[in-house]
Amino acid sequence: MKYLIAMLALLLALPAQAAETYMFDPSHTNIDWRINHFGFSNPSGKFARVEGSLTLDEQKPENSKVSATIAIANLVTGIDKLDEHLKSPDFFDIAKFPTATFVSTKVAVNQNDSIKRTAKVYGTLTLHGVAKPVVLDVTLNKIGDNMLKRKTAGFSMHTMLKRSDFGMDKYLPMLGDDVTIDIESEANLAEYPAQPAK
């Protein structure tokens, strides 16, 4: 009995596993978008440069946080003239708004998901100088060591936006307002996690 009490006291004294800080891997993180083109097709493009950090609490994922910066100037469609047009004042106007940011405000784990792999991540997206609330449907694909033996977390994310909400209304309604967003991301455990301010 004394042994059991001592073991319980030891377990209670141990600190809970702390949340860990990850940095997005720019080589394995991209944002794909798709929009209806005058009813004829649904062309796509991507933002190929995303930077940011993730605070991941594996035991209590609802305490996790994410912050990301997207380089709008790095958008790619595969068509040079279209890229130039999208970067112009008609659309993203990268001279004034070269980046977009997303900062999470809440993580709601899917209560029907017993292994806590899916969640809704609520946050604020600032794009084209406009800040709006956005909800991401997130799936945690895997946590483990990558080829370089660095602890890595991989995610798939999905959301829908209205470009007019962010002040981009050129060619409406012929060119679609709804934009489908799919994100694939890997984040590596930070070698030197940020220290709290003193």
N, C-alpha and C positions, 0 to 999 in steps of 0.2 A: 504493500500500500504506500509506504514511504517512497519507494522507487517511482511509482506511478505519479504521485504528487510532484516529485522532483522533476519528472519528465514534462508534466503539464506546465509547471512553472517555467521551465526552460523554453518550451515552445511559445508560451505567451510573451516571453522576454525577447524572442527573436523579432527583428524588424520585418515588416511586410515587404514583399518584393517591390522595389521602387519602379516607377514608370521610367522608361528608357527613351533617350533622344536619338532619333534617326535623321539622316539627311537624304533628300531625294537624289537618286542616281540619275543624272541628266542623260546618260547613255541608254537608260531603260525606262524613261518616263516620257510619255507624249500624250497630247490631247488631240483626238480626232473629232472633227465636226462635219455635219452633213446638213444641207439645206435644199429645199425644193426650188428648181430652176424653171420658172414660168410654166410649171405643170408637165414639162417634158422629161425631166430626169432629176436625180438627187445627187449632185456632185459633192465631193468631199475635199477636205484639206486637213492640215494638222499644224499644231504649234509644237515645234520640235525642241524647244528649250524651256524647261521648267526647273526652277530652283526653290528650295524651301526646306522646312523641317517638320518632323512629326514627333510628338510626344506620345508614346504608345504604352498604355497600361494594360498588360495582358490579363491581369486578374480582374480589373475593373475597367473594361474598354470604354465605358461611358465617361470616364475621366480623361480620355485621350484628347489631343488637340492637334490641329494641323494649320500650317501657314505656308502659302506658296506664292511665288512671283512668276508670271508667264511673260516671256519676251515676245510681244506681238510682232515685232520686226522680223522674227524668225519664222513667220508663217510660211507654209509650203503647200502649193497645190499641184506642182509639176508643170505648171504653165506660167512662164515668166511674166507675160503681159497681164494675166489675171492676178498674179501676186502683186504687181505694181498697182493695179486698180484697187485691190483690197486694202493696200497700205495708204491709199490716197484719202483726202478729206471726204470722199463719197462714203467711205466705210470706216475703217479703224483710225485713220488720221494719225499715223505713227509719229509724225513730227511733233504733235502735241501730246500724244498718249502712247509712249513706246512700250509700256508694260501694263499688265493687269495683275490684280492681287486677289487672293482668296484667303480669308481668315475664319476659321471655324468658331462657332459660338456654342454648339451643343452636339453631343453624340447620343443617339437613341438606338440602343441595341434591339434588334428584332426579337421580341419576347417568344416567338415561336421557333427560334433558332437555338437549340439546346447546346450547340458547341460555339455559339457566339461568333459566327463567321460573317454575319450580315448586319448592317446597321444603316441608319440614315444620319448623314452628317450635315448639320445645319450651319450656315455661315454667311458671310457677306462677300459678294463678288464686286470688286471695283473695276469697271471696264469702260473705256471711252469717257472717263471722267465722271461716271455715274456709279453709285454704290446701291446695290439691290440685294435682298436676301435670296439665297439659292440653297436648294436641298440636293445633296448627292446620295444616290443609292450605292452603297459600298459593299463589296465582297472582299474579305480577307482570303487570299488564295493560299498563302504559305508563309510560315516563319521558319527560317533555318539558315545554315551556312551556304553562301554562294561559292563559286569556283575559287575565289581568293580567300576562302575561309572566314569571310566577314559575315556576321549575323545580318540577315536581310529579311525584310517584310515586303511581300508583294500584294498588290491590290488591283481590283478592277472596279471602275466607277462609271456611273451613268447619270445624266440629267438632261432636262430640256430647258431651253431659254427662248425668250422672245427678244429678237435684236432691237425691236422698237423700244423696249424697256430701257435700253442703254443708249438711246438717241440715234440709232442707226436705222433710218426708215427709208433709205433710197430705194426706189423702184417698188415700193409696196403698192398694191397687194400682189403684183405679178410675181415678183421674187419673194419667196416665202418669208414669213416672219418667224416661224418656229425653227429653232436650230437644235439638232440632236447632238449631244456631246457624249463621247465615250473616252474614258481615260484609263490607260494602263500604266502602272507605276511600280517601281521598286525603290525601296529606301534602305540605306545601309546604316547600321548602328554607328553613331558618331564616335570617333576615336577619343575625342576630348569633349564630353558633354558640357553644355553651358553651365556655368556655376551661378548660383543665386547672387543677386546684387547685395553688397554689404553696406 
